[in-house]
Amino acid sequence: TLRDGSRINMTDVLCQLALRELLKGESPRCAMENAYRALPKEMVCLMVSDLAPDRIAFSRFNMPLYLAFAPHGVYVASCPIAFPEDAGEPLPIPVCSAGEIFACFIWISCL
């Protein structure tokens, strides 16, 4: 809660931290890593940026995150039951990690 009584959600703060890193020239993955290091929270975040439209950056501290690679697309969800039946085998993303999802591969690093 701010002095004027308004409130800010921590996801907004995390997004602003990631944006600050992007504007410094960091890659989306590094921006997410740096934002989570500055503000580790129990959430999963995904970022799509016009600076890197060929990928989805993600970070997770402790909440679940799953991926599935299918011929018709890449699926990302907090629970694998959200995927269509033909999405392929769900891949759990490790705790305390950040990465980038590309059309045909994933890059993961520990936070």
PATINU-325804 format. One record per atom (N, C-alpha, C): residue in one letter; chain; atom name; x, y, z. Coordinates in Angstrom, 1 decimal, padded with zeros to 4 digits. Each point is the difference from the previous one (the first is absolute). Layout:
<rs>
<r 'a', 'A', 'CA', <X, Y, Z>>
...
</rs>
This chain:
<rs>
<r 't', 'A', 'N', <000.8, -001.2, 000.0>>
<r 't', 'A', 'CA', <-000.8, 001.2, 000.0>>
<r 't', 'A', 'C', <000.9, 001.2, 000.0>>
<r 'l', 'A', 'N', <-000.3, 001.0, -000.9>>
<r 'l', 'A', 'CA', <000.7, 001.2, -000.1>>
<r 'l', 'A', 'C', <-000.5, 001.1, 001.0>>
<r 'r', 'A', 'N', <000.7, 001.0, 000.2>>
<r 'r', 'A', 'CA', <-000.4, 001.1, 000.9>>
<r 'r', 'A', 'C', <-001.3, 000.6, -000.3>>
<r 'd', 'A', 'N', <-000.4, 000.0, -001.3>>
<r 'd', 'A', 'CA', <-001.3, 000.6, -000.4>>
<r 'd', 'A', 'C', <-001.1, -001.0, 000.1>>
<r 'g', 'A', 'N', <000.3, -001.2, 000.5>>
<r 'g', 'A', 'CA', <-001.1, -001.0, 000.2>>
<r 'g', 'A', 'C', <-000.1, -000.9, -001.2>>
<r 's', 'A', 'N', <000.6, 000.3, -001.1>>
<r 's', 'A', 'CA', <-000.2, -000.9, -001.1>>
<r 's', 'A', 'C', <000.9, -001.2, 000.2>>
<r 'r', 'A', 'N', <-000.3, -001.1, -000.7>>
<r 'r', 'A', 'CA', <000.8, -001.2, 000.2>>
<r 'r', 'A', 'C', <000.6, -000.5, -001.3>>
<r 'i', 'A', 'N', <001.1, -000.7, 000.1>>
<r 'i', 'A', 'CA', <000.7, -000.5, -001.1>>
<r 'i', 'A', 'C', <000.1, -001.5, 000.2>>
<r 'n', 'A', 'N', <-000.3, -000.8, -001.1>>
<r 'n', 'A', 'CA', <000.2, -001.4, 000.0>>
<r 'n', 'A', 'C', <001.5, -000.3, -000.2>>
<r 'm', 'A', 'N', <000.5, -001.0, 000.6>>
<r 'm', 'A', 'CA', <001.4, -000.4, -000.1>>
<r 'm', 'A', 'C', <000.3, -000.4, -001.4>>
<r 't', 'A', 'N', <-000.9, -000.6, -000.8>>
<r 't', 'A', 'CA', <000.2, -000.3, -001.4>>
<r 't', 'A', 'C', <000.3, 001.2, -000.8>>
<r 'd', 'A', 'N', <-000.6, 001.1, 000.3>>
<r 'd', 'A', 'CA', <000.3, 001.3, -000.7>>
<r 'd', 'A', 'C', <001.4, 000.4, 000.3>>
<r 'v', 'A', 'N', <000.4, -000.1, 001.3>>
<r 'v', 'A', 'CA', <001.4, 000.4, 000.3>>
<r 'v', 'A', 'C', <001.0, -000.9, -000.7>>
<r 'l', 'A', 'N', <-000.3, -001.3, 000.0>>
<r 'l', 'A', 'CA', <000.9, -000.9, -000.7>>
<r 'l', 'A', 'C', <000.1, 000.3, -001.5>>
<r 'c', 'A', 'N', <-001.1, 000.3, -000.6>>
<r 'c', 'A', 'CA', <-000.1, 000.4, -001.5>>
<r 'c', 'A', 'C', <000.9, 001.3, -000.2>>
<r 'q', 'A', 'N', <-000.1, 000.9, 000.9>>
<r 'q', 'A', 'CA', <000.7, 001.3, -000.2>>
<r 'q', 'A', 'C', <001.5, -000.3, 000.2>>
<r 'l', 'A', 'N', <000.4, -000.9, 000.9>>
<r 'l', 'A', 'CA', <001.4, -000.4, 000.2>>
<r 'l', 'A', 'C', <000.5, -000.6, -001.3>>
<r 'a', 'A', 'N', <-000.8, -000.9, -000.6>>
<r 'a', 'A', 'CA', <000.4, -000.7, -001.2>>
<r 'a', 'A', 'C', <000.1, 001.0, -001.2>>
<r 'l', 'A', 'N', <-000.9, 000.9, -000.1>>
<r 'l', 'A', 'CA', <000.0, 001.0, -001.0>>
<r 'l', 'A', 'C', <001.3, 000.9, 000.1>>
<r 'r', 'A', 'N', <000.3, 000.3, 001.2>>
<r 'r', 'A', 'CA', <001.2, 000.8, 000.3>>
<r 'r', 'A', 'C', <001.3, -000.7, -000.6>>
<r 'e', 'A', 'N', <000.0, -001.3, 000.3>>
<r 'e', 'A', 'CA', <001.1, -000.8, -000.5>>
<r 'e', 'A', 'C', <000.1, -000.1, -001.5>>
<r 'l', 'A', 'N', <-001.2, -000.2, -000.6>>
<r 'l', 'A', 'CA', <-000.1, 000.0, -001.5>>
<r 'l', 'A', 'C', <000.5, 001.3, -000.6>>
<r 'l', 'A', 'N', <-000.4, 001.1, 000.6>>
<r 'l', 'A', 'CA', <000.4, 001.3, -000.5>>
<r 'l', 'A', 'C', <001.5, 000.3, 000.1>>
<r 'k', 'A', 'N', <000.6, -000.8, 001.0>>
<r 'k', 'A', 'CA', <001.5, 000.1, 000.1>>
<r 'k', 'A', 'C', <000.7, -000.8, -001.1>>
<r 'g', 'A', 'N', <-000.8, -000.8, -000.7>>
<r 'g', 'A', 'CA', <000.6, -000.8, -001.1>>
<r 'g', 'A', 'C', <000.1, -001.5, 000.4>>
<r 'e', 'A', 'N', <-000.5, -000.4, 001.1>>
<r 'e', 'A', 'CA', <000.0, -001.4, 000.4>>
<r 'e', 'A', 'C', <-000.9, -000.8, -000.9>>
<r 's', 'A', 'N', <000.3, -001.3, -000.2>>
<r 's', 'A', 'CA', <-001.0, -000.9, -000.7>>
<r 's', 'A', 'C', <-001.2, -000.2, 000.9>>
<r 'p', 'A', 'N', <-001.1, -000.5, -000.6>>
<r 'p', 'A', 'CA', <-001.2, -000.3, 000.8>>
<r 'p', 'A', 'C', <000.3, -000.9, 001.2>>
<r 'r', 'A', 'N', <000.8, -001.1, -000.3>>
<r 'r', 'A', 'CA', <000.3, -001.0, 001.0>>
<r 'r', 'A', 'C', <000.8, 000.7, 001.2>>
<r 'c', 'A', 'N', <001.0, 000.8, -000.4>>
<r 'c', 'A', 'CA', <000.8, 000.7, 001.1>>
<r 'c', 'A', 'C', <-000.8, 001.0, 000.7>>
<r 'a', 'A', 'N', <-000.9, 000.7, -000.7>>
<r 'a', 'A', 'CA', <-000.9, 000.9, 000.6>>
<r 'a', 'A', 'C', <-000.9, -000.6, 001.1>>
<r 'm', 'A', 'N', <-000.5, -001.2, -000.3>>
<r 'm', 'A', 'CA', <-000.8, -000.7, 000.9>>
<r 'm', 'A', 'C', <000.8, -000.5, 001.2>>
<r 'e', 'A', 'N', <001.2, -000.6, -000.3>>
<r 'e', 'A', 'CA', <000.9, -000.4, 001.1>>
<r 'e', 'A', 'C', <000.3, 001.1, 000.9>>
<r 'n', 'A', 'N', <000.4, 001.1, -000.5>>
<r 'n', 'A', 'CA', <000.4, 001.2, 000.9>>
<r 'n', 'A', 'C', <-001.2, 000.5, 000.8>>
<r 'a', 'A', 'N', <-001.2, 000.0, -000.6>>
<r 'a', 'A', 'CA', <-001.1, 000.5, 000.7>>
<r 'a', 'A', 'C', <-000.4, -000.9, 001.1>>
<r 'y', 'A', 'N', <000.1, -001.3, -000.2>>
<r 'y', 'A', 'CA', <-000.3, -001.0, 001.1>>
<r 'y', 'A', 'C', <001.1, 000.0, 001.1>>
<r 'r', 'A', 'N', <001.2, 000.2, -000.4>>
<r 'r', 'A', 'CA', <001.1, 000.1, 001.0>>
<r 'r', 'A', 'C', <-000.3, 001.2, 000.9>>
<r 'a', 'A', 'N', <-000.5, 001.1, -000.6>>
<r 'a', 'A', 'CA', <-000.2, 001.2, 000.8>>
<r 'a', 'A', 'C', <-001.3, -000.1, 000.8>>
<r 'l', 'A', 'N', <-000.9, -000.8, -000.4>>
<r 'l', 'A', 'CA', <-001.3, -000.1, 000.7>>
<r 'l', 'A', 'C', <-000.6, -001.4, -000.2>>
<r 'p', 'A', 'N', <000.6, -001.0, 000.8>>
<r 'p', 'A', 'CA', <-000.4, -001.4, -000.1>>
<r 'p', 'A', 'C', <-001.4, -000.1, 000.6>>
<r 'k', 'A', 'N', <-001.0, -000.4, -000.8>>
<r 'k', 'A', 'CA', <-001.4, -000.2, 000.4>>
<r 'k', 'A', 'C', <-000.5, -001.3, -000.4>>
<r 'e', 'A', 'N', <-001.0, -000.5, 000.7>>
<r 'e', 'A', 'CA', <-000.7, -001.3, -000.3>>
<r 'e', 'A', 'C', <-000.9, 000.2, -001.2>>
<r 'm', 'A', 'N', <000.5, 000.1, -001.2>>
<r 'm', 'A', 'CA', <-000.8, 000.2, -001.2>>
<r 'm', 'A', 'C', <000.8, -000.5, -001.2>>
<r 'v', 'A', 'N', <-000.8, -000.2, -001.0>>
<r 'v', 'A', 'CA', <000.6, -000.4, -001.3>>
<r 'v', 'A', 'C', <-000.3, 001.2, -000.9>>
<r 'c', 'A', 'N', <001.0, 000.4, -000.8>>
<r 'c', 'A', 'CA', <-000.2, 001.2, -000.9>>
<r 'c', 'A', 'C', <000.4, -000.4, -001.4>>
<r 'l', 'A', 'N', <-000.7, 000.4, -001.0>>
<r 'l', 'A', 'CA', <000.3, -000.2, -001.4>>
<r 'l', 'A', 'C', <000.1, 001.4, -000.6>>
<r 'm', 'A', 'N', <000.9, 000.1, -001.0>>
<r 'm', 'A', 'CA', <000.2, 001.3, -000.6>>
<r 'm', 'A', 'C', <000.1, -000.2, -001.5>>
<r 'v', 'A', 'N', <-000.8, 000.8, -000.7>>
<r 'v', 'A', 'CA', <000.1, 000.1, -001.5>>
<r 'v', 'A', 'C', <000.4, 001.4, -000.3>>
<r 's', 'A', 'N', <001.1, 000.2, -000.8>>
<r 's', 'A', 'CA', <000.5, 001.3, -000.2>>
<r 's', 'A', 'C', <000.1, 000.3, -001.5>>
<r 'd', 'A', 'N', <-000.3, 001.2, -000.5>>
<r 'd', 'A', 'CA', <000.2, 000.3, -001.4>>
<r 'd', 'A', 'C', <001.5, 000.1, -000.3>>
<r 'l', 'A', 'N', <000.9, 000.1, 001.1>>
<r 'l', 'A', 'CA', <001.4, 000.0, -000.2>>
<r 'l', 'A', 'C', <000.5, -001.4, -000.4>>
<r 'a', 'A', 'N', <-000.7, -001.0, 000.3>>
<r 'a', 'A', 'CA', <000.4, -001.4, -000.3>>
<r 'a', 'A', 'C', <-001.3, -000.8, -000.3>>
<r 'p', 'A', 'N', <-000.7, 000.2, -001.1>>
<r 'p', 'A', 'CA', <-001.3, -000.6, -000.3>>
<r 'p', 'A', 'C', <000.1, -001.5, -000.3>>
<r 'd', 'A', 'N', <001.2, -000.5, -000.1>>
<r 'd', 'A', 'CA', <000.1, -001.5, -000.3>>
<r 'd', 'A', 'C', <000.0, -000.9, 001.2>>
<r 'r', 'A', 'N', <-000.2, 000.6, 001.2>>
<r 'r', 'A', 'CA', <000.1, -000.8, 001.2>>
<r 'r', 'A', 'C', <-000.9, 000.5, 001.1>>
<r 'i', 'A', 'N', <-000.2, -000.9, 001.0>>
<r 'i', 'A', 'CA', <-000.7, 000.4, 001.2>>
<r 'i', 'A', 'C', <001.0, -000.2, 001.2>>
<r 'a', 'A', 'N', <000.2, 001.0, 000.7>>
<r 'a', 'A', 'CA', <000.9, -000.1, 001.2>>
<r 'a', 'A', 'C', <-000.9, -000.4, 001.2>>
<r 'f', 'A', 'N', <000.6, -000.7, 000.9>>
<r 'f', 'A', 'CA', <-000.7, -000.4, 001.2>>
<r 'f', 'A', 'C', <000.9, 000.0, 001.2>>
<r 's', 'A', 'N', <-000.6, 000.0, 001.2>>
<r 's', 'A', 'CA', <000.7, -000.2, 001.2>>
<r 's', 'A', 'C', <-001.0, -000.5, 001.0>>
<r 'r', 'A', 'N', <000.5, -000.9, 000.9>>
<r 'r', 'A', 'CA', <-000.8, -000.5, 001.1>>
<r 'r', 'A', 'C', <000.8, -000.2, 001.2>>
<r 'f', 'A', 'N', <-000.6, 000.3, 001.1>>
<r 'f', 'A', 'CA', <000.7, -000.1, 001.3>>
<r 'f', 'A', 'C', <-000.4, -001.4, 000.6>>
<r 'n', 'A', 'N', <-001.2, -000.1, 000.3>>
<r 'n', 'A', 'CA', <-000.5, -001.3, 000.6>>
<r 'n', 'A', 'C', <-001.3, -000.5, -000.5>>
<r 'm', 'A', 'N', <-000.7, 000.8, -000.7>>
<r 'm', 'A', 'CA', <-001.3, -000.4, -000.6>>
<r 'm', 'A', 'C', <000.3, -000.9, -001.2>>
<r 'p', 'A', 'N', <-001.0, -000.9, -000.3>>
<r 'p', 'A', 'CA', <000.3, -000.9, -001.1>>
<r 'p', 'A', 'C', <-000.1, 000.6, -001.4>>
<r 'l', 'A', 'N', <000.8, -000.5, -000.9>>
<r 'l', 'A', 'CA', <000.0, 000.4, -001.4>>
<r 'l', 'A', 'C', <000.3, -001.2, -000.9>>
<r 'y', 'A', 'N', <-000.8, -000.3, -001.0>>
<r 'y', 'A', 'CA', <000.1, -001.1, -000.9>>
<r 'y', 'A', 'C', <000.1, 000.5, -001.5>>
<r 'l', 'A', 'N', <000.7, -000.8, -000.8>>
<r 'l', 'A', 'CA', <000.1, 000.3, -001.4>>
<r 'l', 'A', 'C', <-000.4, -001.3, -000.7>>
<r 'a', 'A', 'N', <-000.5, 000.1, -001.2>>
<r 'a', 'A', 'CA', <-000.2, -001.1, -000.9>>
<r 'a', 'A', 'C', <000.3, 000.5, -001.4>>
<r 'f', 'A', 'N', <000.8, -000.8, -000.8>>
<r 'f', 'A', 'CA', <000.3, 000.3, -001.4>>
<r 'f', 'A', 'C', <-000.8, -000.9, -000.9>>
<r 'a', 'A', 'N', <-000.7, 000.5, -000.9>>
<r 'a', 'A', 'CA', <-000.9, -000.7, -000.9>>
<r 'a', 'A', 'C', <000.3, 000.5, -001.4>>
<r 'p', 'A', 'N', <-000.3, -000.8, -001.0>>
<r 'p', 'A', 'CA', <000.2, 000.4, -001.4>>
<r 'p', 'A', 'C', <-000.7, 001.3, -000.3>>
<r 'h', 'A', 'N', <-001.1, 000.3, 000.7>>
<r 'h', 'A', 'CA', <-000.8, 001.1, -000.3>>
<r 'h', 'A', 'C', <000.2, 001.2, 001.0>>
<r 'g', 'A', 'N', <001.0, -000.1, 000.9>>
<r 'g', 'A', 'CA', <000.3, 001.1, 000.9>>
<r 'g', 'A', 'C', <000.7, -000.4, 001.3>>
<r 'v', 'A', 'N', <000.3, 001.0, 000.7>>
<r 'v', 'A', 'CA', <000.6, -000.2, 001.3>>
<r 'v', 'A', 'C', <-001.0, 000.5, 001.0>>
<r 'y', 'A', 'N', <-000.2, -000.8, 001.1>>
<r 'y', 'A', 'CA', <-001.0, 000.3, 001.0>>
<r 'y', 'A', 'C', <000.7, 000.3, 001.3>>
<r 'v', 'A', 'N', <-000.5, 001.0, 000.7>>
<r 'v', 'A', 'CA', <000.5, 000.4, 001.3>>
<r 'v', 'A', 'C', <-001.2, 000.1, 001.0>>
<r 'a', 'A', 'N', <000.1, -000.6, 001.2>>
<r 'a', 'A', 'CA', <-001.1, 000.1, 000.9>>
<r 'a', 'A', 'C', <000.5, -000.3, 001.4>>
<r 's', 'A', 'N', <-000.7, 000.3, 001.0>>
<r 's', 'A', 'CA', <000.3, -000.3, 001.4>>
<r 's', 'A', 'C', <-000.5, -001.4, 000.4>>
<r 'c', 'A', 'N', <-000.7, -000.6, -000.9>>
<r 'c', 'A', 'CA', <-000.5, -001.4, 000.3>>
<r 'c', 'A', 'C', <-000.2, -000.7, -001.4>>
<r 'p', 'A', 'N', <000.6, -001.2, -000.1>>
<r 'p', 'A', 'CA', <000.0, -000.6, -001.3>>
<r 'p', 'A', 'C', <-001.4, -000.4, -000.5>>
<r 'i', 'A', 'N', <-001.0, 000.0, 000.9>>
<r 'i', 'A', 'CA', <-001.4, -000.4, -000.5>>
<r 'i', 'A', 'C', <-000.5, 001.1, -000.9>>
<r 'a', 'A', 'N', <000.6, 001.1, -000.1>>
<r 'a', 'A', 'CA', <-000.4, 001.1, -000.9>>
<r 'a', 'A', 'C', <000.4, -000.3, -001.4>>
<r 'f', 'A', 'N', <000.9, -000.9, -000.3>>
<r 'f', 'A', 'CA', <000.5, -000.3, -001.3>>
<r 'f', 'A', 'C', <-001.0, -000.9, -000.8>>
<r 'p', 'A', 'N', <-000.1, 000.2, -001.3>>
<r 'p', 'A', 'CA', <-000.8, -000.9, -000.8>>
<r 'p', 'A', 'C', <000.6, -001.4, 000.1>>
<r 'e', 'A', 'N', <-000.8, -001.0, -000.3>>
<r 'e', 'A', 'CA', <000.5, -001.4, 000.1>>
<r 'e', 'A', 'C', <001.1, -000.3, -000.9>>
<r 'd', 'A', 'N', <000.1, 000.7, -001.2>>
<r 'd', 'A', 'CA', <001.1, -000.3, -000.9>>
<r 'd', 'A', 'C', <001.2, 001.0, 000.1>>
<r 'a', 'A', 'N', <000.1, 000.6, 001.2>>
<r 'a', 'A', 'CA', <001.1, 001.0, 000.2>>
<r 'a', 'A', 'C', <001.3, -000.7, 000.3>>
<r 'g', 'A', 'N', <000.1, -001.3, 000.2>>
<r 'g', 'A', 'CA', <001.2, -000.6, 000.4>>
<r 'g', 'A', 'C', <000.2, -000.1, 001.5>>
<r 'e', 'A', 'N', <001.1, -000.6, 000.4>>
<r 'e', 'A', 'CA', <000.3, -000.3, 001.4>>
<r 'e', 'A', 'C', <000.3, 001.3, 000.7>>
<r 'p', 'A', 'N', <-000.7, 000.4, 001.1>>
<r 'p', 'A', 'CA', <000.3, 001.2, 000.8>>
<r 'p', 'A', 'C', <001.4, -000.1, 000.6>>
<r 'l', 'A', 'N', <000.7, 001.1, -000.1>>
<r 'l', 'A', 'CA', <001.3, 000.1, 000.5>>
<r 'l', 'A', 'C', <000.0, 001.0, 001.2>>
<r 'p', 'A', 'N', <000.2, -000.5, 001.2>>
<r 'p', 'A', 'CA', <000.0, 001.0, 001.2>>
<r 'p', 'A', 'C', <001.3, 000.8, -000.1>>
<r 'i', 'A', 'N', <-000.1, 001.3, 000.3>>
<r 'i', 'A', 'CA', <001.1, 000.9, 000.0>>
<r 'i', 'A', 'C', <000.6, 000.0, 001.5>>
<r 'p', 'A', 'N', <001.3, -000.1, 000.1>>
<r 'p', 'A', 'CA', <000.6, 000.0, 001.4>>
<r 'p', 'A', 'C', <-000.4, 001.2, 000.8>>
<r 'v', 'A', 'N', <000.0, -000.2, 001.3>>
<r 'v', 'A', 'CA', <-000.2, 001.0, 001.0>>
<r 'v', 'A', 'C', <001.1, 001.1, -000.1>>
<r 'c', 'A', 'N', <-000.3, 001.2, 000.3>>
<r 'c', 'A', 'CA', <001.0, 001.1, 000.0>>
<r 'c', 'A', 'C', <000.8, 000.0, -001.3>>
<r 's', 'A', 'N', <-000.7, 000.2, -001.1>>
<r 's', 'A', 'CA', <000.6, 000.1, -001.3>>
<r 's', 'A', 'C', <-000.6, 001.0, -000.9>>
<r 'a', 'A', 'N', <000.7, 000.4, -001.0>>
<r 'a', 'A', 'CA', <-000.4, 000.9, -001.0>>
<r 'a', 'A', 'C', <000.4, -000.5, -001.3>>
<r 'g', 'A', 'N', <-000.6, 000.4, -001.1>>
<r 'g', 'A', 'CA', <000.4, -000.5, -001.3>>
<r 'g', 'A', 'C', <-000.8, 000.7, -001.1>>
<r 'e', 'A', 'N', <000.3, -000.6, -001.2>>
<r 'e', 'A', 'CA', <-000.7, 000.5, -001.2>>
<r 'e', 'A', 'C', <-000.5, -001.2, -000.8>>
<r 'i', 'A', 'N', <-001.2, 000.1, -000.5>>
<r 'i', 'A', 'CA', <-000.6, -001.0, -000.8>>
<r 'i', 'A', 'C', <000.0, 000.4, -001.4>>
<r 'f', 'A', 'N', <000.6, -000.8, -000.8>>
<r 'f', 'A', 'CA', <000.0, 000.3, -001.5>>
<r 'f', 'A', 'C', <-000.9, -001.1, -000.6>>
<r 'a', 'A', 'N', <-000.2, 000.1, -001.3>>
<r 'a', 'A', 'CA', <-000.9, -000.9, -000.7>>
<r 'a', 'A', 'C', <000.5, -001.4, 000.1>>
<r 'c', 'A', 'N', <001.3, -000.3, 000.0>>
<r 'c', 'A', 'CA', <000.4, -001.4, 000.0>>
<r 'c', 'A', 'C', <000.9, -000.4, 001.2>>
<r 'f', 'A', 'N', <000.3, 001.0, 000.9>>
<r 'f', 'A', 'CA', <000.8, -000.4, 001.1>>
<r 'f', 'A', 'C', <-000.2, 000.9, 001.2>>
<r 'i', 'A', 'N', <000.6, -000.3, 001.2>>
<r 'i', 'A', 'CA', <-000.2, 000.8, 001.1>>
<r 'i', 'A', 'C', <001.4, 000.2, 000.7>>
<r 'w', 'A', 'N', <000.2, 001.2, 000.5>>
<r 'w', 'A', 'CA', <001.3, 000.3, 000.7>>
<r 'w', 'A', 'C', <-000.4, 000.3, 001.4>>
<r 'i', 'A', 'N', <000.6, -000.7, 001.0>>
<r 'i', 'A', 'CA', <-000.4, 000.2, 001.4>>
<r 'i', 'A', 'C', <001.3, 000.3, 000.8>>
<r 's', 'A', 'N', <-000.1, 000.9, 000.9>>
<r 's', 'A', 'CA', <001.1, 000.3, 001.0>>
<r 's', 'A', 'C', <-000.5, 000.1, 001.4>>
<r 'c', 'A', 'N', <000.8, -000.4, 001.0>>
<r 'c', 'A', 'CA', <-000.5, 000.1, 001.4>>
<r 'c', 'A', 'C', <000.2, 001.4, 000.5>>
<r 'l', 'A', 'N', <-000.9, 000.4, 000.8>>
<r 'l', 'A', 'CA', <000.0, 001.4, 000.6>>
<r 'l', 'A', 'C', <001.0, 000.1, 001.1>>
</rs>
